[in-house]
């Protein structure tokens, strides 16, 4: 249950952060122009890529864990390596 909740909270938080950055990007474009808004897309890509890596490893752990499979033991050490501290 904890792992599923952790996945949901991380995905929701990432979507909220990306949404906020996009909102500010569109406001910035309307004031300064498109040529100055390219930094926002780089930040969005960074946030999404880091969340995607953690989510993939977490899903690869949750599925065997829910099925009570011993494959869980393979993914739990790698899950701790991709967590942001």
C-alpha positions in Angstrom: 0.0 0.0 0.0 2.8 2.4 0.9 4.6 1.9 -2.5 1.4 2.6 -4.5 0.7 5.7 -2.4 4.3 6.8 -3.0 4.0 6.4 -6.7 0.7 8.3 -6.8 2.1 11.2 -4.8 5.3 11.4 -6.8 3.4 11.4 -10.1 0.8 14.0 -8.8 3.6 16.3 -7.5 5.5 16.1 -10.8 2.4 16.9 -12.8 1.7 19.9 -10.4 5.3 21.2 -10.8 5.3 20.8 -14.6 1.9 22.5 -14.8 3.1 25.4 -12.7 6.2 25.8 -14.9 4.2 25.6 -18.1 1.8 28.3 -16.7 4.7 30.6 -15.9 6.3 29.8 -19.3 3.2 30.9 -21.2 3.0 34.1 -19.1 6.7 34.7 -19.8 6.2 34.2 -23.5 3.4 36.7 -23.6 5.7 39.3 -21.9 9.2 38.6 -23.3 8.7 36.5 -26.4 9.5 32.9 -27.3 13.2 33.2 -27.6 13.6 33.8 -23.8 11.4 30.9 -22.7 13.6 28.0 -23.8 15.0 27.5 -20.2 11.6 26.5 -19.0 11.4 23.5 -21.3 14.8 22.3 -20.1 13.6 22.4 -16.5 10.4 20.5 -17.4 12.5 17.8 -19.2 14.7 17.5 -16.2 11.8 17.1 -13.8 10.0 14.6 -16.0 13.0 12.5 -16.7 13.9 12.1 -13.0 10.4 11.2 -12.0 10.1 8.8 -14.9 13.1 6.8 -13.8 11.8 6.5 -10.3 8.3 5.6 -11.5 9.5 2.9 -13.8 11.6 1.2 -11.1 8.7 1.5 -8.6 6.2 -0.1 -11.0 8.7 -2.9 -11.7 8.8 -3.4 -7.9 5.1 -3.0 -7.2 3.8 -5.6 -9.7 5.9 -8.6 -8.4 5.2 -7.4 -4.8 1.4 -7.4 -5.5 1.7 -10.9 -7.0 3.8 -12.0 -4.0 6.6 -13.1 -6.4 10.2 -13.4 -5.3 11.2 -11.2 -8.2 10.7 -8.3 -5.7 14.1 -9.1 -4.2 15.7 -8.1 -7.5 14.1 -4.7 -7.8 14.2 -3.5 -4.2 18.0 -2.7 -4.2 17.8 -0.9 -7.5 14.8 1.1 -6.3 16.9 2.6 -3.5 19.5 3.6 -6.0 17.2 5.7 -8.1 15.5 7.6 -5.2 16.4 11.2 -4.9 17.8 12.0 -1.4 
